[in-house]
Amino acid sequence: MNKDLFIAFFRAGMLGYGGGLSAIPLMKREVVDRYKWMDDDEFSDILALANTLPGPVNTKLSGYIGWRLNRWTGMLSSLAATVLPTAFLMVILLTLLNAFKDKPWVQGMARGVIPIAGVMIGVLAIDFLRKAGVGLGWPLTVVLVVASLALTEFAGVHPAIIIAVLILSAFIPWKKKGGAS
């Protein structure tokens, strides 16, 4: 089990060029599609909770999934597979990229990574929107997306505040219309 955990998160960490967010779709592919350790809904729930906590999301995801599957050894194996390749590659690649930073091919590579990472994050976002639409209903999902976008982009509200408010609102016992009292 720990070998599979290490391989899954190592693969996601090595191929997730561009930071933690770009590794999330790769983690999902490993955890949900390849190894089938959980389904889409479970992964989405864990990701949503991981986003509410401080720190890098990919280490929180890998640590929790490792813990859930094989307690301490699973968590340590998953975290090592997530952190060590990144640290190693960061030292090597940043040293190389810094040495050649003025070369056109390095500048082109850096510009080329941005849209790829954006597409990967966009695909994940669309998947979450679909699930939210099914779970919450499309009208409420659209209202939450538009309100969140307006608050973060135009009103300057920090996303953590919006997330905290939404989490707290989950504890409010809303009355349903037309139901029995």
N, C-alpha and C positions, 0 to 999 in steps of 0.2 A: 504493500500500500504506500509506504513512504517513498519508495522508488518512483512509483507512478505520480505521486504528488510532486516530487522534485522535478520530474521530467515535464509535467504539465506546466508548472509555473516557471520553470527555466525557459521553456519554449516561448511562453508568452512574454517573459521578460526580455529575452534576446531579440524577439521580432517586433516588440512594441516600441519601435523607434519614435521618439518625440515626446516621451513622458508617460506618466501614469494613465492618463485618459486614453491614450492610443493602445495601451495594453489590455484595457477592459474587454473590448470585443474578442481579443485573442484568448483571454481567460475564460470568457463565456464559451467560446468554441471548445476549449479543452474540457472544462468542467461539465458543461451541459451536453454538447454534441458528441465529443469523442469518448469521454469516460462515463458519462451519464450518472455522475454522482448526485445530481439534482436536476430538477426541471427548470424551465424558463422562469416560472413564477417565483420559485425559491431563490434563484440567482438574482432576479430583479429586486426582491425584498431585501436580500443581503446587501446589494449594491445601494439601495435607497438608504438603508440604515448606516452603511459605511460612509456615505456622503455627508451624513449629519455630524459625524465625529471629526475632530481635528486630526490633521496629519495626512500623509499620502494615501490615496484611496486604494492603490493596488496592493500596498502592504497590509492594509486592514482586511481587504478581501482575501488575500492569500492566507493570512494568519488565521482568520476565522474559519475559512473553508477547511484548512488543514486541521484545526482544532476540532471542528465538527466531525471530520472523518476519522481522525486517529489521535485525538487529544494532544498531549504535549509533543510527542515525537512528530506527529503530523504537522502541527503548527510550526515547529522549529524547521522541519524539512521544507515546508512551503515558503516560509520567510527567507530561509537561506537561498532557495532557488530564485526568489524574487529580488533580493537585495544584492547578493554577491555578483551576479553577472552585470548588473547596472553599475555597481561601484567599479568593477574591473574595466568594463568598456568605457566608462566615463573618463577614467584616468588615461587610457590608451587613445581613445578617439579624440578627446579634447586636446591632448598633446599634439596629435597629428593635425587636427583641423586648425589649431592655433598656428602651427608651423606653416601651413599652406593657406591661411585665411584670405590672402589677397589674390589667390588663383581663381580664375573664372569658374572652373569646374566645381570648386568647393562652394562658391556663392550660388551656383546653379543647383547644386545638390540641396543646399539649405532651403532654397526657394521651392524646390520640388517636393520636399517632405511636408511642407505646410498643407497643401491641398489634400494630400493622401491622408494625413492625420485628421483633417477636417471631414473627409468623407467617412472615415471609420467611425468618428464620433457622431456624425449625422445619422448613419445607419443605426447605431445604438439608440440615438434619441428617437428616431422614427419608431423603432421597436417598442420603446417605453411609452410613446404616445398612443400606439395601438392598444397596448395593455391597459393604459389609463382609461382610454375611451371605453373599453369593454368593462373595466372594473367600476369606474365612477360614472360612466355615461358620457357621451360626447359633448353635451352642452356644458357640463361642469368642467370637463377637461379643457375645452376651448377657453372658458372664462379664466381658469387657473393659469393656463399658458400665457394668455394675453396680459393678465394682471401681473404675473411674475416678470414678464418681459418689460412691461411698462414701469414697474417699480424698480427693477435693476438698472435698466438702460436710461430712463428718462427722469426718474425721481432720485436716483443714486442710492437706493436702499441696498445694503449688503445682502447677498444671497443667503447667508447664514441666518439672518433675521427672518427672511421669508420662510425658510425651512423650519425654523423653530416655531413660528406661528402656525404653520400647517401641521406640525407634529402635535402641538398643544391643542389645536382644534379637533384632532382625532379623539381627544378625551372628552369632548363636549357631547353630552347626550342629546343630539338633534332629534326633534320630533318629526316623524314622517307624516305627510299629508295623506288623508284618506284611510289610514290604518286604524286598527282597534287600539284604544287607549288602555 
